[in-house]
Structure formats: structure tokens, C-alpha cells
Amino acid sequence: MSRHNKAYFLAVLKLFSVFILSCAFFVGLYYLFKSTGWLGNFESVEELKKIIQGAGFYSYSIFVLIQFLQVTILPIPGIVTTIVGVILFGPVIAFFLSLLAILLGSISAYFIGNILGIKVLKWAIGKEKTEVLQNKLKKGKYVFFLMMLFPFFPDDILCILAGVINMDFKFFLNTNLITRTIGIFSTCFLGSFTQFLF
């Protein structure tokens, strides 16, 4: 093996190792949250507020982490976490923190699907739902754009599926930049009214 090929092989090996360790870490977090009962707390606006506020100085970081995890492994609605961010930090800060975390989470979900394949999707949502979504995306990549744009479809699952079917990453990223920005902006704007309710 030449020096160039060896260096390339080691770089790929390191990247793969980091990915596997990251997946193991996130799966471990999921089961930790589930076993301790925290998972249920994440679905409640009030409980989620307490968790983030309890972090004090690190509240922004915890919010970003939760937003990231809700895209990749935590089965909680993004609208709940975003509204909590609006209540705690205001719509402008919540918008930028949410956009950063959710875009990173979407990219991670894409590569989870790309590397782990269809099995991870069937494990997450079942064989039947996976096949339904696959058939919808077979109609063309712009169907993915429309599904990501409207709130009736599971955005995070679609990101994993995009990786599974090897969707062009540039198109995937541009779609997320547009649709996630619109969705998060709308949630933050509408969510700003909830400050008067909590």
C-alpha cells in the first residue's frame, strides 16, 4: 500500500470510528433518557423549561443539544422544543439556535441513513411506513422538497430516508436550508405568543 493510500485509509478509518462512537453515544443517551423517565419530561413544555433553566449558564448549550437530539434520536416534537426556546430566550435567539441545531441534526440523520441503511429506518418506524415513504420519494426529488416544506410529514425520518436512497447531498442540504428556515421562523413567530400563556 502506497503512503498516499495508507494515509487515505487511516483518515477514512478515523472518520468511521468517530461516527460509530457518536452513534453509540446517542443510542446510549436515548436509553438513558428512557430508563430514567426523562423522555416523558421532554414532551412537556413545563418540564422541558425546568430542565433547560436548571442548566443555568449552560442553558443555551443544553437547548441546542436537545434540539439536535430531537432530530436524530429523541422521538419528541420539534415544535415543543422550539416553543420552549422562544419562551426562555425570545424568538430571535430561539430561531438561530434552533436553526443551527436542527440543520446539524438533519445532516447527521442523513449520514445515519446513508451509512446504516434501510434497517435503521425499519427499526425506527416499521417496514410498512418505510415502504410508504420510499414510494413517495420515488416520484422525484422535488417531492422531498414539498414533503419537507409542509408540516404533515415526519421531517426527521425523511432526512434519514434521504441518506438511505443516496439523495444528492447538495440538493438535500439546500432543501433543508430553505424548508427548515421557513418552518422554524414560523414556529418562533407564532410561538412568541405563547410567552403570555406560560
Sine and cosine of phi, psi and omega as CSV:
sin_phi,cos_phi,sin_psi,cos_psi,sin_omega,cos_omega
0.00,0.00,0.79,-0.62,-0.01,-1.00
-0.94,0.35,0.28,-0.96,-0.01,-1.00
-0.88,0.48,-0.63,0.77,-0.01,-1.00
-0.91,0.42,-0.72,0.69,0.00,-1.00
-0.91,0.42,-0.60,0.80,0.00,-1.00
-0.91,0.41,-0.68,0.73,0.02,-1.00
-0.89,0.45,-0.66,0.75,0.02,-1.00
-0.90,0.43,-0.69,0.72,0.00,-1.00
-0.88,0.47,-0.69,0.73,0.00,-1.00
-0.91,0.42,-0.62,0.79,0.02,-1.00
-0.90,0.43,-0.70,0.71,0.02,-1.00
-0.90,0.44,-0.66,0.75,0.00,-1.00
-0.88,0.47,-0.67,0.74,0.03,-1.00
-0.90,0.43,-0.69,0.72,0.00,-1.00
-0.89,0.46,-0.68,0.73,0.01,-1.00
-0.91,0.42,-0.65,0.76,0.01,-1.00
-0.89,0.45,-0.68,0.74,0.03,-1.00
-0.89,0.46,-0.66,0.75,0.01,-1.00
-0.89,0.45,-0.72,0.69,-0.01,-1.00
-0.89,0.46,-0.69,0.73,0.02,-1.00
-0.90,0.43,-0.62,0.78,0.03,-1.00
-0.90,0.44,-0.69,0.72,0.03,-1.00
-0.88,0.48,-0.70,0.72,0.01,-1.00
-0.88,0.47,-0.64,0.77,0.02,-1.00
-0.89,0.45,-0.72,0.70,-0.04,-1.00
-0.93,0.37,-0.65,0.76,0.04,-1.00
-0.90,0.43,-0.65,0.76,0.06,-1.00
-0.87,0.49,-0.67,0.74,0.05,-1.00
-0.88,0.48,-0.68,0.74,-0.01,-1.00
-0.85,0.53,-0.77,0.64,-0.04,-1.00
-0.94,0.35,-0.49,0.87,0.09,-1.00
-0.91,0.42,-0.75,0.67,0.02,-1.00
-0.88,0.48,-0.64,0.77,-0.04,-1.00
-0.93,0.37,-0.70,0.72,-0.05,-1.00
-0.95,0.32,-0.50,0.86,-0.01,-1.00
-1.00,0.03,-0.14,0.99,0.00,-1.00
1.00,0.04,-0.01,1.00,0.00,-1.00
-0.91,0.42,-0.46,0.89,-0.06,-1.00
-0.85,0.52,-0.66,0.75,0.05,-1.00
-0.91,0.42,-0.56,0.83,0.01,-1.00
-0.90,0.43,-0.52,0.85,-0.03,-1.00
-0.93,0.37,-0.31,0.95,-0.02,-1.00
-1.00,0.03,-0.11,0.99,0.00,-1.00
-0.96,-0.26,0.78,-0.63,0.01,-1.00
-0.86,0.51,-0.72,0.69,-0.05,-1.00
-0.90,0.44,-0.71,0.71,-0.02,-1.00
-0.92,0.39,-0.63,0.78,0.02,-1.00
-0.91,0.42,-0.63,0.78,0.07,-1.00
-0.86,0.52,-0.69,0.72,-0.02,-1.00
-0.89,0.45,-0.67,0.74,-0.01,-1.00
-0.88,0.47,-0.73,0.69,-0.06,-1.00
-0.95,0.33,-0.70,0.72,0.02,-1.00
-0.90,0.44,-0.56,0.83,-0.01,-1.00
-0.91,0.41,-0.28,0.96,0.00,-1.00
-0.98,0.19,-0.17,0.99,0.05,-1.00
0.86,0.52,-0.87,-0.50,-0.04,-1.00
-0.85,0.53,-0.49,0.87,-0.07,-1.00
-1.00,-0.08,0.25,0.97,-0.07,-1.00
-0.87,0.49,-0.61,0.79,0.02,-1.00
-0.90,0.44,-0.69,0.72,-0.01,-1.00
-0.91,0.42,-0.66,0.76,0.02,-1.00
-0.91,0.42,-0.64,0.77,0.03,-1.00
-0.89,0.46,-0.72,0.70,0.03,-1.00
-0.88,0.48,-0.67,0.74,0.00,-1.00
-0.89,0.46,-0.70,0.71,0.00,-1.00
-0.90,0.43,-0.66,0.75,0.04,-1.00
-0.89,0.46,-0.65,0.76,0.03,-1.00
-0.90,0.44,-0.72,0.69,-0.07,-1.00
-0.93,0.36,-0.51,0.86,-0.01,-1.00
-0.93,0.36,-0.35,0.94,0.08,-1.00
-0.99,0.15,-0.59,0.81,-0.16,-0.99
-0.99,-0.10,-0.74,0.68,-0.11,-0.99
-0.71,-0.70,-0.36,0.93,-0.07,-1.00
-1.00,-0.02,0.85,-0.53,-0.03,-1.00
-0.99,0.16,0.91,0.42,0.02,-1.00
-0.81,-0.58,0.52,-0.85,-0.04,-1.00
-0.93,0.37,0.75,-0.66,0.02,-1.00
-0.89,0.46,-0.48,0.87,-0.02,-1.00
-0.90,0.43,-0.55,0.84,0.01,-1.00
-0.92,0.39,-0.75,0.66,-0.02,-1.00
-0.91,0.41,-0.62,0.79,0.00,-1.00
-0.92,0.40,-0.69,0.72,0.01,-1.00
-0.90,0.44,-0.61,0.79,0.07,-1.00
-0.88,0.47,-0.66,0.76,0.05,-1.00
-0.88,0.48,-0.65,0.76,0.03,-1.00
-0.89,0.45,-0.68,0.73,0.00,-1.00
-0.89,0.46,-0.66,0.75,-0.09,-1.00
-0.99,0.11,-0.62,0.78,-0.16,-0.99
-0.89,-0.45,-0.15,0.99,-0.09,-1.00
1.00,-0.02,0.36,-0.93,-0.10,-0.99
-0.91,0.42,-0.56,0.83,-0.07,-1.00
-0.94,0.34,-0.79,0.62,0.00,-1.00
-0.91,0.42,-0.67,0.74,0.01,-1.00
-0.87,0.49,-0.61,0.79,0.01,-1.00
-0.88,0.47,-0.78,0.62,-0.07,-1.00
-0.93,0.36,-0.64,0.77,0.03,-1.00
-0.91,0.41,-0.67,0.74,-0.01,-1.00
-0.91,0.41,-0.69,0.73,-0.01,-1.00
-0.88,0.48,-0.70,0.71,0.03,-1.00
-0.86,0.51,-0.79,0.62,-0.08,-1.00
-0.91,0.41,-0.68,0.73,-0.07,-1.00
-0.95,0.31,-0.58,0.81,0.08,-1.00
-0.91,0.42,-0.69,0.72,0.05,-1.00
-0.89,0.45,-0.65,0.76,0.04,-1.00
-0.91,0.42,-0.63,0.78,0.01,-1.00
-0.91,0.42,-0.67,0.74,0.03,-1.00
-0.90,0.44,-0.67,0.74,0.03,-1.00
-0.89,0.45,-0.66,0.75,0.02,-1.00
-0.89,0.46,-0.64,0.77,0.04,-1.00
-0.85,0.53,-0.74,0.67,-0.05,-1.00
-0.96,0.27,-0.46,0.89,0.12,-0.99
-0.88,0.47,-0.72,0.69,0.04,-1.00
-0.92,0.40,-0.63,0.78,-0.03,-1.00
-0.91,0.41,-0.61,0.79,-0.07,-1.00
-1.00,-0.01,-0.69,0.72,-0.08,-1.00
-1.00,0.06,-0.35,0.94,0.10,-0.99
0.99,0.14,-0.18,-0.98,-0.13,-0.99
-0.90,0.43,-0.43,0.90,-0.06,-1.00
-0.87,0.49,-0.63,0.78,-0.03,-1.00
-0.91,0.40,-0.54,0.84,0.00,-1.00
-0.96,0.28,-0.67,0.74,0.04,-1.00
-0.90,0.44,-0.56,0.83,0.05,-1.00
-0.92,0.38,-0.61,0.79,-0.08,-1.00
-0.97,0.23,-0.68,0.73,-0.12,-0.99
-0.81,-0.58,-0.06,1.00,0.01,-1.00
1.00,-0.10,0.40,-0.92,-0.07,-1.00
-0.90,0.44,-0.67,0.74,-0.09,-1.00
-0.90,0.44,-0.75,0.66,-0.01,-1.00
-0.91,0.41,-0.60,0.80,0.04,-1.00
-0.87,0.49,-0.72,0.70,-0.02,-1.00
-0.91,0.41,-0.60,0.80,0.03,-1.00
-0.88,0.47,-0.74,0.68,-0.01,-1.00
-0.92,0.39,-0.63,0.78,0.04,-1.00
-0.86,0.51,-0.70,0.72,-0.01,-1.00
-0.90,0.43,-0.57,0.82,0.03,-1.00
-0.92,0.40,-0.68,0.73,-0.04,-1.00
-0.95,0.30,-0.33,0.94,0.04,-1.00
-0.92,0.39,-0.27,0.96,-0.01,-1.00
-0.97,0.26,-0.13,0.99,0.02,-1.00
0.71,-0.71,0.46,-0.89,-0.08,-1.00
-0.92,0.39,-0.40,0.92,0.00,-1.00
-0.96,0.28,-0.27,0.96,0.15,-0.99
-0.91,0.42,-0.61,0.79,0.06,-1.00
-0.86,0.50,-0.69,0.73,0.02,-1.00
-0.86,0.51,-0.73,0.68,-0.03,-1.00
-0.92,0.40,-0.63,0.78,0.02,-1.00
-0.92,0.39,-0.58,0.81,0.04,-1.00
-0.96,0.29,-0.47,0.88,-0.06,-1.00
-0.97,0.26,-0.63,0.78,-0.06,-1.00
-1.00,-0.07,0.55,-0.83,-0.14,-0.99
-0.99,0.16,0.17,0.98,-0.06,-1.00
-1.00,0.03,-0.14,0.99,-0.11,-0.99
-0.90,-0.43,0.45,-0.89,-0.02,-1.00
-0.98,0.21,1.00,-0.03,-0.10,-0.99
-0.80,0.60,-0.70,0.71,-0.10,-0.99
-0.92,0.38,-0.64,0.77,0.06,-1.00
-0.91,0.41,-0.61,0.79,0.02,-1.00
-0.89,0.45,-0.56,0.83,0.03,-1.00
-0.92,0.40,-0.63,0.77,0.07,-1.00
-0.91,0.41,-0.70,0.72,0.00,-1.00
-0.89,0.46,-0.59,0.81,0.05,-1.00
-0.86,0.50,-0.62,0.78,0.05,-1.00
-0.94,0.35,-0.63,0.78,0.00,-1.00
-0.87,0.49,-0.68,0.74,-0.06,-1.00
-1.00,0.01,0.13,0.99,0.02,-1.00
0.85,0.52,0.69,0.72,0.07,-1.00
-0.87,0.49,0.58,-0.81,0.04,-1.00
-0.79,0.61,0.85,-0.53,-0.14,-0.99
-0.91,0.42,-0.58,0.81,0.01,-1.00
-0.89,0.46,-0.69,0.72,0.04,-1.00
-0.90,0.44,-0.68,0.73,0.02,-1.00
-0.85,0.53,-0.74,0.68,-0.04,-1.00
-0.91,0.42,-0.71,0.71,0.02,-1.00
-0.89,0.46,-0.63,0.78,0.05,-1.00
-0.87,0.49,-0.71,0.70,0.00,-1.00
-0.92,0.39,-0.64,0.77,0.03,-1.00
-0.86,0.51,-0.65,0.76,-0.03,-1.00
-0.97,0.23,-0.81,0.58,-0.13,-0.99
-0.95,0.32,-0.65,0.76,0.01,-1.00
-0.91,0.41,-0.64,0.77,0.01,-1.00
-0.88,0.48,-0.71,0.70,0.01,-1.00
-0.89,0.45,-0.73,0.68,-0.04,-1.00
-0.90,0.44,-0.71,0.70,-0.04,-1.00
-0.94,0.35,-0.65,0.76,0.04,-1.00
-0.87,0.49,-0.71,0.71,0.00,-1.00
-0.89,0.46,-0.69,0.72,0.00,-1.00
-0.90,0.44,-0.68,0.73,-0.01,-1.00
-0.92,0.40,-0.62,0.78,0.01,-1.00
-0.92,0.38,-0.74,0.68,0.02,-1.00
-0.94,0.34,-0.59,0.81,-0.02,-1.00
-0.92,0.40,-0.38,0.93,-0.01,-1.00
-0.89,0.45,-0.41,0.91,0.03,-1.00
-0.96,0.27,-0.36,0.93,-0.03,-1.00
-0.96,0.29,-0.22,0.97,0.03,-1.00
-0.87,0.50,-0.42,0.91,-0.01,-1.00
-0.99,0.10,-0.12,0.99,-0.06,-1.00
-0.97,-0.24,-0.33,0.94,-0.09,-1.00
-0.87,-0.49,0.00,0.00,0.00,0.00
